[in-house]
């Protein structure tokens, strides 16, 4: 299983990151497309997000960089 980071750009300097677990990038894209007009998820910090797809200006996705154990502890 791979981890992909999805970045939703809403305004000029406002973006929301989302992590998606999938076997391939194609599978991750399908998961994003299944959201429909209302995108809702809880991020890795436990914060719930809900946004309208029509408010999203750009969606980018790429393979997430792996963090070492020390970095992961600092995130929480």
Secondary structure, DSSP 8 states (H G I E B T S, - for coil): -EEEEEEEEEETTEEEEEEEEESSHHHHHHHHHTTTTEEEEE-TTS-EEEEEGGG--EEEEEE-----HHHHHHH-
